[in-house]
Amino acid sequence: MDLLAAVFALRAESFTPGTEVHIPIFVDHKNWEMVAWVVGHQQITTRAGRFETTVVCCRTRLAGKLAQRGDLLVWLSDDDRRLPVRIEAPFAVGKIEASLTSYRTGPIVLR
């Protein structure tokens, strides 16, 4: 999966203190690995509202334009939705920051 898909895959992980999650990623025609772990909990406010979150630190060894200049941080809501509320990612070409602005539930699909 690509880097953004890997960030969304974190929503399915059940993080326990002191453990790392390893997710294979495919970026720039190469296989890499993203390692993620919980660094804390934080209440944050975005345009979508106020959220209690779990802060997850993600590290890759990407090279080139997508080389990280620090760890990627993801704030996931502490509720059952595990929404990615905020993402910060420093890369060689600049920093990406994204915050949740709105959210609506989709239809329930039973299979």
C-alpha positions, 0 to 999 in steps of 0.5 A: 500500500502507499503511505497514505493507505498505511496511515489509514490502515493504522485505524484497524490496529489495537495499539498497546503501550510499548509495542510497534506495528510494522506496515509494508508500504510501496513508494517510488517503485520500492518496498519500504516499511513503516513502523508505528507506535503510540506516543501519548494521548491528546485532546485536539480541536479542529473545524470538525470539533473537539476530539480525544485522540491517540497520538501515533508516531510513524517512521519510514526510511524513505529516500529522495523527495519523500525522505522524511525529515522527522517522524510522521504524526497521526492523531486518531480519535479514541472512539470506535471510529478511529478517525484520522483527526490530524496528520503532520508529515515533514518531508525533504520537499516541505511539511504536510499538515492535514486536519479533519474539517468534517465527518459524516457516517456512511451507510451500514453495509451488511454482507 
